[in-house]
Amino acid sequence: MQAADPRIGDVRWPGAMVAVEIVDPTTGAPDAATTKAVASAAHAAGLIVLTCGSHGNVLRLLPPLAIPGLLLDEALDVLAEVIASTR
């Protein structure tokens, strides 16, 4: 996902929690508006994604530890589609 979209900045995963930073692709500045739009679209698609970070530009994913691999793949596919469609 990160290689396909220049708006995805840093991706961090301390354990099961994943943080996906959304930035302006030109300046690298935090993009809270796009982050909020992605979270809203993800929710509409049935995926719960939280926003966080000092600048409000981080998507936080915290799947259950016992999530089946296929379900995790499906969730990440939904997230990728939502990010791609939020321009």
PDB file of N, CA, C and O in Angstrom:
ATOM      1  N   MET A   1       0.826  -1.184   0.000  1.00  0.00           N
ATOM      2  CA  MET A   1       0.000   0.000   0.000  1.00  0.00           C
ATOM      3  C   MET A   1       0.876   1.256   0.000  1.00  0.00           C
ATOM      4  O   MET A   1       0.618   2.196  -0.752  1.00  0.00           O
ATOM      5  N   GLN A   2       1.892   1.269   0.829  1.00  0.00           N
ATOM      6  CA  GLN A   2       2.744   2.447   0.969  1.00  0.00           C
ATOM      7  C   GLN A   2       3.465   2.767  -0.342  1.00  0.00           C
ATOM      8  O   GLN A   2       3.593   3.937  -0.702  1.00  0.00           O
ATOM      9  N   ALA A   3       3.930   1.759  -1.048  1.00  0.00           N
ATOM     10  CA  ALA A   3       4.645   1.984  -2.305  1.00  0.00           C
ATOM     11  C   ALA A   3       3.713   2.488  -3.403  1.00  0.00           C
ATOM     12  O   ALA A   3       4.159   3.154  -4.338  1.00  0.00           O
ATOM     13  N   ALA A   4       2.430   2.177  -3.296  1.00  0.00           N
ATOM     14  CA  ALA A   4       1.466   2.541  -4.337  1.00  0.00           C
ATOM     15  C   ALA A   4       0.883   3.937  -4.172  1.00  0.00           C
ATOM     16  O   ALA A   4       0.306   4.469  -5.120  1.00  0.00           O
ATOM     17  N   ASP A   5       1.015   4.541  -3.005  1.00  0.00           N
ATOM     18  CA  ASP A   5       0.372   5.835  -2.761  1.00  0.00           C
ATOM     19  C   ASP A   5       1.329   6.763  -2.020  1.00  0.00           C
ATOM     20  O   ASP A   5       1.693   6.483  -0.878  1.00  0.00           O
ATOM     21  N   PRO A   6       1.743   7.866  -2.651  1.00  0.00           N
ATOM     22  CA  PRO A   6       2.698   8.775  -2.015  1.00  0.00           C
ATOM     23  C   PRO A   6       2.131   9.533  -0.816  1.00  0.00           C
ATOM     24  O   PRO A   6       2.876  10.206  -0.103  1.00  0.00           O
ATOM     25  N   ARG A   7       0.814   9.429  -0.586  1.00  0.00           N
ATOM     26  CA  ARG A   7       0.220  10.088   0.581  1.00  0.00           C
ATOM     27  C   ARG A   7       0.441   9.294   1.853  1.00  0.00           C
ATOM     28  O   ARG A   7       0.228   9.809   2.951  1.00  0.00           O
ATOM     29  N   ILE A   8       0.862   8.056   1.720  1.00  0.00           N
ATOM     30  CA  ILE A   8       1.141   7.241   2.902  1.00  0.00           C
ATOM     31  C   ILE A   8       2.585   7.497   3.313  1.00  0.00           C
ATOM     32  O   ILE A   8       3.524   7.143   2.599  1.00  0.00           O
ATOM     33  N   GLY A   9       2.742   8.116   4.469  1.00  0.00           N
ATOM     34  CA  GLY A   9       4.071   8.419   4.985  1.00  0.00           C
ATOM     35  C   GLY A   9       4.607   7.247   5.775  1.00  0.00           C
ATOM     36  O   GLY A   9       4.727   6.137   5.256  1.00  0.00           O
ATOM     37  N   ASP A  10       4.923   7.491   7.005  1.00  0.00           N
ATOM     38  CA  ASP A  10       5.484   6.467   7.878  1.00  0.00           C
ATOM     39  C   ASP A  10       4.417   5.442   8.250  1.00  0.00           C
ATOM     40  O   ASP A  10       3.259   5.795   8.470  1.00  0.00           O
ATOM     41  N   VAL A  11       4.812   4.182   8.318  1.00  0.00           N
ATOM     42  CA  VAL A  11       3.938   3.107   8.798  1.00  0.00           C
ATOM     43  C   VAL A  11       4.661   2.458   9.967  1.00  0.00           C
ATOM     44  O   VAL A  11       5.791   1.989   9.833  1.00  0.00           O
ATOM     45  N   ARG A  12       3.996   2.438  11.111  1.00  0.00           N
ATOM     46  CA  ARG A  12       4.607   1.885  12.331  1.00  0.00           C
ATOM     47  C   ARG A  12       3.714   0.769  12.866  1.00  0.00           C
ATOM     48  O   ARG A  12       2.489   0.853  12.779  1.00  0.00           O
ATOM     49  N   TRP A  13       4.321  -0.260  13.411  1.00  0.00           N
ATOM     50  CA  TRP A  13       3.540  -1.342  14.002  1.00  0.00           C
ATOM     51  C   TRP A  13       4.193  -1.850  15.273  1.00  0.00           C
ATOM     52  O   TRP A  13       4.940  -2.828  15.259  1.00  0.00           O
ATOM     53  N   PRO A  14       3.894  -1.163  16.383  1.00  0.00           N
ATOM     54  CA  PRO A  14       4.385  -1.658  17.679  1.00  0.00           C
ATOM     55  C   PRO A  14       3.483  -2.795  18.163  1.00  0.00           C
ATOM     56  O   PRO A  14       2.490  -2.558  18.851  1.00  0.00           O
ATOM     57  N   GLY A  15       3.828  -4.003  17.807  1.00  0.00           N
ATOM     58  CA  GLY A  15       2.973  -5.134  18.156  1.00  0.00           C
ATOM     59  C   GLY A  15       1.819  -5.236  17.177  1.00  0.00           C
ATOM     60  O   GLY A  15       2.008  -5.097  15.968  1.00  0.00           O
ATOM     61  N   ALA A  16       0.620  -5.480  17.699  1.00  0.00           N
ATOM     62  CA  ALA A  16      -0.548  -5.662  16.838  1.00  0.00           C
ATOM     63  C   ALA A  16      -1.136  -4.339  16.360  1.00  0.00           C
ATOM     64  O   ALA A  16      -1.911  -4.325  15.404  1.00  0.00           O
ATOM     65  N   MET A  17      -0.787  -3.238  17.000  1.00  0.00           N
ATOM     66  CA  MET A  17      -1.325  -1.937  16.607  1.00  0.00           C
ATOM     67  C   MET A  17      -0.493  -1.373  15.455  1.00  0.00           C
ATOM     68  O   MET A  17       0.737  -1.370  15.495  1.00  0.00           O
ATOM     69  N   VAL A  18      -1.204  -0.893  14.420  1.00  0.00           N
ATOM     70  CA  VAL A  18      -0.534  -0.332  13.251  1.00  0.00           C
ATOM     71  C   VAL A  18      -0.923   1.130  13.116  1.00  0.00           C
ATOM     72  O   VAL A  18      -2.095   1.480  13.257  1.00  0.00           O
ATOM     73  N   ALA A  19       0.054   1.983  12.844  1.00  0.00           N
ATOM     74  CA  ALA A  19      -0.187   3.404  12.610  1.00  0.00           C
ATOM     75  C   ALA A  19       0.232   3.723  11.183  1.00  0.00           C
ATOM     76  O   ALA A  19       1.358   3.434  10.776  1.00  0.00           O
ATOM     77  N   VAL A  20      -0.690   4.327  10.421  1.00  0.00           N
ATOM     78  CA  VAL A  20      -0.429   4.701   9.035  1.00  0.00           C
ATOM     79  C   VAL A  20      -0.534   6.219   8.947  1.00  0.00           C
ATOM     80  O   VAL A  20      -1.613   6.785   9.122  1.00  0.00           O
ATOM     81  N   GLU A  21       0.583   6.869   8.679  1.00  0.00           N
ATOM     82  CA  GLU A  21       0.617   8.322   8.615  1.00  0.00           C
ATOM     83  C   GLU A  21       0.200   8.785   7.220  1.00  0.00           C
ATOM     84  O   GLU A  21       0.707   8.278   6.219  1.00  0.00           O
ATOM     85  N   ILE A  22      -0.727   9.752   7.154  1.00  0.00           N
ATOM     86  CA  ILE A  22      -1.181  10.319   5.888  1.00  0.00           C
ATOM     87  C   ILE A  22      -0.574  11.718   5.755  1.00  0.00           C
ATOM     88  O   ILE A  22      -0.728  12.561   6.639  1.00  0.00           O
ATOM     89  N   VAL A  23       0.113  11.945   4.641  1.00  0.00           N
ATOM     90  CA  VAL A  23       0.808  13.214   4.434  1.00  0.00           C
ATOM     91  C   VAL A  23       0.476  13.789   3.058  1.00  0.00           C
ATOM     92  O   VAL A  23      -0.014  13.086   2.175  1.00  0.00           O
ATOM     93  N   ASP A  24       0.752  15.073   2.901  1.00  0.00           N
ATOM     94  CA  ASP A  24       0.650  15.711   1.594  1.00  0.00           C
ATOM     95  C   ASP A  24       1.795  15.160   0.748  1.00  0.00           C
ATOM     96  O   ASP A  24       2.951  15.247   1.162  1.00  0.00           O
ATOM     97  N   PRO A  25       1.505  14.595  -0.430  1.00  0.00           N
ATOM     98  CA  PRO A  25       2.570  13.968  -1.214  1.00  0.00           C
ATOM     99  C   PRO A  25       3.621  14.945  -1.733  1.00  0.00           C
ATOM    100  O   PRO A  25       4.745  14.545  -2.035  1.00  0.00           O
ATOM    101  N   THR A  26       3.263  16.212  -1.836  1.00  0.00           N
ATOM    102  CA  THR A  26       4.198  17.210  -2.344  1.00  0.00           C
ATOM    103  C   THR A  26       5.127  17.734  -1.260  1.00  0.00           C
ATOM    104  O   THR A  26       6.337  17.842  -1.459  1.00  0.00           O
ATOM    105  N   THR A  27       4.542  18.057  -0.109  1.00  0.00           N
ATOM    106  CA  THR A  27       5.324  18.695   0.953  1.00  0.00           C
ATOM    107  C   THR A  27       5.730  17.745   2.073  1.00  0.00           C
ATOM    108  O   THR A  27       6.679  18.021   2.807  1.00  0.00           O
ATOM    109  N   GLY A  28       5.024  16.635   2.208  1.00  0.00           N
ATOM    110  CA  GLY A  28       5.275  15.726   3.322  1.00  0.00           C
ATOM    111  C   GLY A  28       4.639  16.187   4.618  1.00  0.00           C
ATOM    112  O   GLY A  28       4.837  15.573   5.667  1.00  0.00           O
ATOM    113  N   ALA A  29       3.864  17.282   4.547  1.00  0.00           N
ATOM    114  CA  ALA A  29       3.197  17.818   5.741  1.00  0.00           C
ATOM    115  C   ALA A  29       2.030  16.917   6.144  1.00  0.00           C
ATOM    116  O   ALA A  29       1.414  16.291   5.282  1.00  0.00           O
ATOM    117  N   PRO A  30       1.718  16.841   7.427  1.00  0.00           N
ATOM    118  CA  PRO A  30       0.576  16.050   7.888  1.00  0.00           C
ATOM    119  C   PRO A  30      -0.709  16.491   7.189  1.00  0.00           C
ATOM    120  O   PRO A  30      -0.940  17.685   6.994  1.00  0.00           O
ATOM    121  N   ASP A  31      -1.544  15.517   6.813  1.00  0.00           N
ATOM    122  CA  ASP A  31      -2.792  15.808   6.106  1.00  0.00           C
ATOM    123  C   ASP A  31      -3.976  15.268   6.905  1.00  0.00           C
ATOM    124  O   ASP A  31      -4.477  14.174   6.642  1.00  0.00           O
ATOM    125  N   ALA A  32      -4.409  16.053   7.879  1.00  0.00           N
ATOM    126  CA  ALA A  32      -5.505  15.636   8.761  1.00  0.00           C
ATOM    127  C   ALA A  32      -6.827  15.531   8.017  1.00  0.00           C
ATOM    128  O   ALA A  32      -7.641  14.664   8.337  1.00  0.00           O
ATOM    129  N   ALA A  33      -7.062  16.395   7.028  1.00  0.00           N
ATOM    130  CA  ALA A  33      -8.335  16.373   6.297  1.00  0.00           C
ATOM    131  C   ALA A  33      -8.502  15.059   5.534  1.00  0.00           C
ATOM    132  O   ALA A  33      -9.572  14.452   5.570  1.00  0.00           O
ATOM    133  N   THR A  34      -7.457  14.625   4.850  1.00  0.00           N
ATOM    134  CA  THR A  34      -7.536  13.354   4.124  1.00  0.00           C
ATOM    135  C   THR A  34      -7.656  12.191   5.096  1.00  0.00           C
ATOM    136  O   THR A  34      -8.382  11.232   4.834  1.00  0.00           O
ATOM    137  N   THR A  35      -6.953  12.270   6.206  1.00  0.00           N
ATOM    138  CA  THR A  35      -7.025  11.215   7.217  1.00  0.00           C
ATOM    139  C   THR A  35      -8.452  11.060   7.724  1.00  0.00           C
ATOM    140  O   THR A  35      -8.950   9.943   7.857  1.00  0.00           O
ATOM    141  N   LYS A  36      -9.104  12.175   8.006  1.00  0.00           N
ATOM    142  CA  LYS A  36     -10.486  12.141   8.478  1.00  0.00           C
ATOM    143  C   LYS A  36     -11.408  11.575   7.401  1.00  0.00           C
ATOM    144  O   LYS A  36     -12.306  10.791   7.706  1.00  0.00           O
ATOM    145  N   ALA A  37     -11.195  11.963   6.151  1.00  0.00           N
ATOM    146  CA  ALA A  37     -12.018  11.460   5.047  1.00  0.00           C
ATOM    147  C   ALA A  37     -11.835   9.959   4.861  1.00  0.00           C
ATOM    148  O   ALA A  37     -12.804   9.243   4.610  1.00  0.00           O
ATOM    149  N   VAL A  38     -10.600   9.477   4.983  1.00  0.00           N
ATOM    150  CA  VAL A  38     -10.330   8.043   4.860  1.00  0.00           C
ATOM    151  C   VAL A  38     -11.012   7.281   5.990  1.00  0.00           C
ATOM    152  O   VAL A  38     -11.634   6.246   5.748  1.00  0.00           O
ATOM    153  N   ALA A  39     -10.904   7.774   7.212  1.00  0.00           N
ATOM    154  CA  ALA A  39     -11.534   7.101   8.355  1.00  0.00           C
ATOM    155  C   ALA A  39     -13.044   7.044   8.182  1.00  0.00           C
ATOM    156  O   ALA A  39     -13.665   6.026   8.489  1.00  0.00           O
ATOM    157  N   SER A  40     -13.638   8.121   7.697  1.00  0.00           N
ATOM    158  CA  SER A  40     -15.085   8.162   7.484  1.00  0.00           C
ATOM    159  C   SER A  40     -15.504   7.182   6.388  1.00  0.00           C
ATOM    160  O   SER A  40     -16.486   6.456   6.544  1.00  0.00           O
ATOM    161  N   ALA A  41     -14.763   7.163   5.286  1.00  0.00           N
ATOM    162  CA  ALA A  41     -15.074   6.243   4.193  1.00  0.00           C
ATOM    163  C   ALA A  41     -14.862   4.791   4.614  1.00  0.00           C
ATOM    164  O   ALA A  41     -15.620   3.907   4.214  1.00  0.00           O
ATOM    165  N   ALA A  42     -13.840   4.549   5.415  1.00  0.00           N
ATOM    166  CA  ALA A  42     -13.595   3.191   5.913  1.00  0.00           C
ATOM    167  C   ALA A  42     -14.761   2.730   6.780  1.00  0.00           C
ATOM    168  O   ALA A  42     -15.218   1.593   6.666  1.00  0.00           O
ATOM    169  N   HIS A  43     -15.233   3.613   7.640  1.00  0.00           N
ATOM    170  CA  HIS A  43     -16.367   3.278   8.497  1.00  0.00           C
ATOM    171  C   HIS A  43     -17.594   2.954   7.650  1.00  0.00           C
ATOM    172  O   HIS A  43     -18.318   2.003   7.943  1.00  0.00           O
ATOM    173  N   ALA A  44     -17.830   3.740   6.604  1.00  0.00           N
ATOM    174  CA  ALA A  44     -18.969   3.496   5.709  1.00  0.00           C
ATOM    175  C   ALA A  44     -18.835   2.149   5.002  1.00  0.00           C
ATOM    176  O   ALA A  44     -19.837   1.531   4.642  1.00  0.00           O
ATOM    177  N   ALA A  45     -17.593   1.695   4.803  1.00  0.00           N
ATOM    178  CA  ALA A  45     -17.341   0.409   4.159  1.00  0.00           C
ATOM    179  C   ALA A  45     -17.304  -0.743   5.160  1.00  0.00           C
ATOM    180  O   ALA A  45     -17.044  -1.886   4.784  1.00  0.00           O
ATOM    181  N   GLY A  46     -17.565  -0.445   6.438  1.00  0.00           N
ATOM    182  CA  GLY A  46     -17.619  -1.490   7.453  1.00  0.00           C
ATOM    183  C   GLY A  46     -16.318  -1.748   8.183  1.00  0.00           C
ATOM    184  O   GLY A  46     -16.185  -2.762   8.868  1.00  0.00           O
ATOM    185  N   LEU A  47     -15.355  -0.849   8.050  1.00  0.00           N
ATOM    186  CA  LEU A  47     -14.049  -1.025   8.683  1.00  0.00           C
ATOM    187  C   LEU A  47     -13.846   0.074   9.721  1.00  0.00           C
ATOM    188  O   LEU A  47     -13.926   1.259   9.398  1.00  0.00           O
ATOM    189  N   ILE A  48     -13.587  -0.312  10.947  1.00  0.00           N
ATOM    190  CA  ILE A  48     -13.367   0.668  12.007  1.00  0.00           C
ATOM    191  C   ILE A  48     -11.891   1.055  12.014  1.00  0.00           C
ATOM    192  O   ILE A  48     -11.013   0.225  12.251  1.00  0.00           O
ATOM    193  N   VAL A  49     -11.643   2.332  11.747  1.00  0.00           N
ATOM    194  CA  VAL A  49     -10.294   2.886  11.740  1.00  0.00           C
ATOM    195  C   VAL A  49     -10.330   4.139  12.603  1.00  0.00           C
ATOM    196  O   VAL A  49     -11.198   4.994  12.426  1.00  0.00           O
ATOM    197  N   LEU A  50      -9.404   4.248  13.523  1.00  0.00           N
ATOM    198  CA  LEU A  50      -9.342   5.424  14.389  1.00  0.00           C
ATOM    199  C   LEU A  50      -8.326   6.414  13.840  1.00  0.00           C
ATOM    200  O   LEU A  50      -7.376   6.030  13.158  1.00  0.00           O
ATOM    201  N   THR A  51      -8.535   7.692  14.143  1.00  0.00           N
ATOM    202  CA  THR A  51      -7.526   8.694  13.810  1.00  0.00           C
ATOM    203  C   THR A  51      -6.829   9.111  15.097  1.00  0.00           C
ATOM    204  O   THR A  51      -7.436   9.122  16.168  1.00  0.00           O
ATOM    205  N   CYS A  52      -5.569   9.449  14.984  1.00  0.00           N
ATOM    206  CA  CYS A  52      -4.806   9.862  16.156  1.00  0.00           C
ATOM    207  C   CYS A  52      -3.595  10.657  15.699  1.00  0.00           C
ATOM    208  O   CYS A  52      -3.477  10.997  14.522  1.00  0.00           O
ATOM    209  N   GLY A  53      -2.714  10.946  16.609  1.00  0.00           N
ATOM    210  CA  GLY A  53      -1.492  11.676  16.299  1.00  0.00           C
ATOM    211  C   GLY A  53      -1.602  13.142  16.663  1.00  0.00           C
ATOM    212  O   GLY A  53      -2.702  13.689  16.745  1.00  0.00           O
ATOM    213  N   SER A  54      -0.483  13.768  16.878  1.00  0.00           N
ATOM    214  CA  SER A  54      -0.426  15.178  17.264  1.00  0.00           C
ATOM    215  C   SER A  54      -1.087  16.086  16.246  1.00  0.00           C
ATOM    216  O   SER A  54      -1.655  17.119  16.599  1.00  0.00           O
ATOM    217  N   HIS A  55      -1.013  15.697  14.976  1.00  0.00           N
ATOM    218  CA  HIS A  55      -1.564  16.517  13.903  1.00  0.00           C
ATOM    219  C   HIS A  55      -2.857  15.934  13.342  1.00  0.00           C
ATOM    220  O   HIS A  55      -3.411  16.478  12.387  1.00  0.00           O
ATOM    221  N   GLY A  56      -3.348  14.832  13.921  1.00  0.00           N
ATOM    222  CA  GLY A  56      -4.584  14.207  13.454  1.00  0.00           C
ATOM    223  C   GLY A  56      -4.447  13.540  12.101  1.00  0.00           C
ATOM    224  O   GLY A  56      -5.440  13.367  11.394  1.00  0.00           O
ATOM    225  N   ASN A  57      -3.233  13.163  11.728  1.00  0.00           N
ATOM    226  CA  ASN A  57      -3.009  12.592  10.401  1.00  0.00           C
ATOM    227  C   ASN A  57      -2.570  11.128  10.424  1.00  0.00           C
ATOM    228  O   ASN A  57      -1.925  10.652   9.490  1.00  0.00           O
ATOM    229  N   VAL A  58      -2.920  10.429  11.484  1.00  0.00           N
ATOM    230  CA  VAL A  58      -2.515   9.033  11.607  1.00  0.00           C
ATOM    231  C   VAL A  58      -3.760   8.156  11.715  1.00  0.00           C
ATOM    232  O   VAL A  58      -4.655   8.415  12.520  1.00  0.00           O
ATOM    233  N   LEU A  59      -3.795   7.114  10.889  1.00  0.00           N
ATOM    234  CA  LEU A  59      -4.835   6.097  10.989  1.00  0.00           C
ATOM    235  C   LEU A  59      -4.302   5.011  11.913  1.00  0.00           C
ATOM    236  O   LEU A  59      -3.174   4.543  11.756  1.00  0.00           O
ATOM    237  N   ARG A  60      -5.121   4.619  12.867  1.00  0.00           N
ATOM    238  CA  ARG A  60      -4.695   3.582  13.808  1.00  0.00           C
ATOM    239  C   ARG A  60      -5.548   2.344  13.588  1.00  0.00           C
ATOM    240  O   ARG A  60      -6.777   2.409  13.602  1.00  0.00           O
ATOM    241  N   LEU A  61      -4.885   1.223  13.387  1.00  0.00           N
ATOM    242  CA  LEU A  61      -5.545  -0.065  13.201  1.00  0.00           C
ATOM    243  C   LEU A  61      -5.167  -0.948  14.379  1.00  0.00           C
ATOM    244  O   LEU A  61      -3.992  -1.064  14.727  1.00  0.00           O
ATOM    245  N   LEU A  62      -6.148  -1.554  14.977  1.00  0.00           N
ATOM    246  CA  LEU A  62      -5.888  -2.427  16.118  1.00  0.00           C
ATOM    247  C   LEU A  62      -6.778  -3.663  16.006  1.00  0.00           C
ATOM    248  O   LEU A  62      -7.788  -3.773  16.701  1.00  0.00           O
ATOM    249  N   PRO A  63      -6.398  -4.595  15.124  1.00  0.00           N
ATOM    250  CA  PRO A  63      -7.211  -5.797  14.952  1.00  0.00           C
ATOM    251  C   PRO A  63      -7.075  -6.723  16.162  1.00  0.00           C
ATOM    252  O   PRO A  63      -6.085  -6.659  16.891  1.00  0.00           O
ATOM    253  N   PRO A  64      -8.068  -7.577  16.370  1.00  0.00           N
ATOM    254  CA  PRO A  64      -7.960  -8.552  17.457  1.00  0.00           C
ATOM    255  C   PRO A  64      -6.744  -9.463  17.235  1.00  0.00           C
ATOM    256  O   PRO A  64      -6.386  -9.764  16.096  1.00  0.00           O
ATOM    257  N   LEU A  65      -6.133  -9.884  18.299  1.00  0.00           N
ATOM    258  CA  LEU A  65      -4.968 -10.760  18.178  1.00  0.00           C
ATOM    259  C   LEU A  65      -5.316 -12.087  17.514  1.00  0.00           C
ATOM    260  O   LEU A  65      -4.457 -12.714  16.895  1.00  0.00           O
ATOM    261  N   ALA A  66      -6.560 -12.516  17.638  1.00  0.00           N
ATOM    262  CA  ALA A  66      -6.974 -13.800  17.079  1.00  0.00           C
ATOM    263  C   ALA A  66      -7.647 -13.657  15.713  1.00  0.00           C
ATOM    264  O   ALA A  66      -8.367 -14.563  15.293  1.00  0.00           O
ATOM    265  N   ILE A  67      -7.432 -12.545  15.011  1.00  0.00           N
ATOM    266  CA  ILE A  67      -8.083 -12.343  13.719  1.00  0.00           C
ATOM    267  C   ILE A  67      -7.546 -13.357  12.705  1.00  0.00           C
ATOM    268  O   ILE A  67      -6.333 -13.528  12.585  1.00  0.00           O
ATOM    269  N   PRO A  68      -8.442 -14.027  11.975  1.00  0.00           N
ATOM    270  CA  PRO A  68      -7.976 -14.951  10.937  1.00  0.00           C
ATOM    271  C   PRO A  68      -7.267 -14.178   9.818  1.00  0.00           C
ATOM    272  O   PRO A  68      -7.643 -13.049   9.504  1.00  0.00           O
ATOM    273  N   GLY A  69      -6.265 -14.778   9.235  1.00  0.00           N
ATOM    274  CA  GLY A  69      -5.486 -14.131   8.186  1.00  0.00           C
ATOM    275  C   GLY A  69      -6.325 -13.633   7.025  1.00  0.00           C
ATOM    276  O   GLY A  69      -6.079 -12.545   6.505  1.00  0.00           O
ATOM    277  N   LEU A  70      -7.323 -14.422   6.607  1.00  0.00           N
ATOM    278  CA  LEU A  70      -8.166 -14.009   5.485  1.00  0.00           C
ATOM    279  C   LEU A  70      -8.970 -12.763   5.822  1.00  0.00           C
ATOM    280  O   LEU A  70      -9.162 -11.898   4.968  1.00  0.00           O
ATOM    281  N   LEU A  71      -9.438 -12.666   7.051  1.00  0.00           N
ATOM    282  CA  LEU A  71     -10.201 -11.491   7.465  1.00  0.00           C
ATOM    283  C   LEU A  71      -9.294 -10.258   7.536  1.00  0.00           C
ATOM    284  O   LEU A  71      -9.708  -9.160   7.164  1.00  0.00           O
ATOM    285  N   LEU A  72      -8.080 -10.437   8.004  1.00  0.00           N
ATOM    286  CA  LEU A  72      -7.123  -9.332   8.034  1.00  0.00           C
ATOM    287  C   LEU A  72      -6.801  -8.866   6.614  1.00  0.00           C
ATOM    288  O   LEU A  72      -6.733  -7.665   6.351  1.00  0.00           O
ATOM    289  N   ASP A  73      -6.603  -9.816   5.704  1.00  0.00           N
ATOM    290  CA  ASP A  73      -6.353  -9.463   4.300  1.00  0.00           C
ATOM    291  C   ASP A  73      -7.519  -8.676   3.720  1.00  0.00           C
ATOM    292  O   ASP A  73      -7.318  -7.696   3.003  1.00  0.00           O
ATOM    293  N   GLU A  74      -8.740  -9.107   4.031  1.00  0.00           N
ATOM    294  CA  GLU A  74      -9.933  -8.418   3.543  1.00  0.00           C
ATOM    295  C   GLU A  74      -9.989  -6.988   4.088  1.00  0.00           C
ATOM    296  O   GLU A  74     -10.298  -6.050   3.353  1.00  0.00           O
ATOM    297  N   ALA A  75      -9.692  -6.829   5.368  1.00  0.00           N
ATOM    298  CA  ALA A  75      -9.707  -5.496   5.979  1.00  0.00           C
ATOM    299  C   ALA A  75      -8.664  -4.589   5.335  1.00  0.00           C
ATOM    300  O   ALA A  75      -8.936  -3.416   5.077  1.00  0.00           O
ATOM    301  N   LEU A  76      -7.480  -5.120   5.076  1.00  0.00           N
ATOM    302  CA  LEU A  76      -6.432  -4.317   4.448  1.00  0.00           C
ATOM    303  C   LEU A  76      -6.782  -3.976   3.004  1.00  0.00           C
ATOM    304  O   LEU A  76      -6.435  -2.900   2.518  1.00  0.00           O
ATOM    305  N   ASP A  77      -7.470  -4.890   2.316  1.00  0.00           N
ATOM    306  CA  ASP A  77      -7.942  -4.594   0.958  1.00  0.00           C
ATOM    307  C   ASP A  77      -8.949  -3.452   0.978  1.00  0.00           C
ATOM    308  O   ASP A  77      -8.894  -2.553   0.139  1.00  0.00           O
ATOM    309  N   VAL A  78      -9.870  -3.488   1.940  1.00  0.00           N
ATOM    310  CA  VAL A  78     -10.857  -2.410   2.075  1.00  0.00           C
ATOM    311  C   VAL A  78     -10.140  -1.095   2.351  1.00  0.00           C
ATOM    312  O   VAL A  78     -10.460  -0.074   1.743  1.00  0.00           O
ATOM    313  N   LEU A  79      -9.180  -1.115   3.256  1.00  0.00           N
ATOM    314  CA  LEU A  79      -8.441   0.105   3.579  1.00  0.00           C
ATOM    315  C   LEU A  79      -7.707   0.640   2.351  1.00  0.00           C
ATOM    316  O   LEU A  79      -7.724   1.845   2.100  1.00  0.00           O
ATOM    317  N   ALA A  80      -7.069  -0.233   1.591  1.00  0.00           N
ATOM    318  CA  ALA A  80      -6.353   0.195   0.385  1.00  0.00           C
ATOM    319  C   ALA A  80      -7.313   0.821  -0.624  1.00  0.00           C
ATOM    320  O   ALA A  80      -6.995   1.843  -1.233  1.00  0.00           O
ATOM    321  N   GLU A  81      -8.485   0.213  -0.801  1.00  0.00           N
ATOM    322  CA  GLU A  81      -9.483   0.756  -1.728  1.00  0.00           C
ATOM    323  C   GLU A  81      -9.975   2.115  -1.263  1.00  0.00           C
ATOM    324  O   GLU A  81     -10.136   3.035  -2.065  1.00  0.00           O
ATOM    325  N   VAL A  82     -10.212   2.236   0.031  1.00  0.00           N
ATOM    326  CA  VAL A  82     -10.706   3.503   0.582  1.00  0.00           C
ATOM    327  C   VAL A  82      -9.660   4.603   0.420  1.00  0.00           C
ATOM    328  O   VAL A  82      -9.989   5.722   0.027  1.00  0.00           O
ATOM    329  N   ILE A  83      -8.413   4.290   0.719  1.00  0.00           N
ATOM    330  CA  ILE A  83      -7.354   5.295   0.567  1.00  0.00           C
ATOM    331  C   ILE A  83      -7.231   5.708  -0.900  1.00  0.00           C
ATOM    332  O   ILE A  83      -7.115   6.895  -1.205  1.00  0.00           O
ATOM    333  N   ALA A  84      -7.258   4.736  -1.803  1.00  0.00           N
ATOM    334  CA  ALA A  84      -7.134   5.045  -3.231  1.00  0.00           C
ATOM    335  C   ALA A  84      -8.296   5.895  -3.736  1.00  0.00           C
ATOM    336  O   ALA A  84      -8.113   6.746  -4.606  1.00  0.00           O
ATOM    337  N   SER A  85      -9.485   5.667  -3.192  1.00  0.00           N
ATOM    338  CA  SER A  85     -10.663   6.406  -3.668  1.00  0.00           C
ATOM    339  C   SER A  85     -10.815   7.774  -3.010  1.00  0.00           C
ATOM    340  O   SER A  85     -11.625   8.586  -3.454  1.00  0.00           O
ATOM    341  N   THR A  86     -10.053   8.033  -1.967  1.00  0.00           N
ATOM    342  CA  THR A  86     -10.131   9.318  -1.262  1.00  0.00           C
ATOM    343  C   THR A  86      -9.024  10.218  -1.787  1.00  0.00           C
ATOM    344  O   THR A  86      -7.887  10.168  -1.319  1.00  0.00           O
ATOM    345  N   ARG A  87      -9.368  11.020  -2.741  1.00  0.00           N
ATOM    346  CA  ARG A  87      -8.372  11.916  -3.368  1.00  0.00           C
ATOM    347  C   ARG A  87      -8.784  13.344  -3.181  1.00  0.00           C
ATOM    348  O   ARG A  87      -8.086  14.252  -3.632  1.00  0.00           O
TER     349      ARG A  87
END
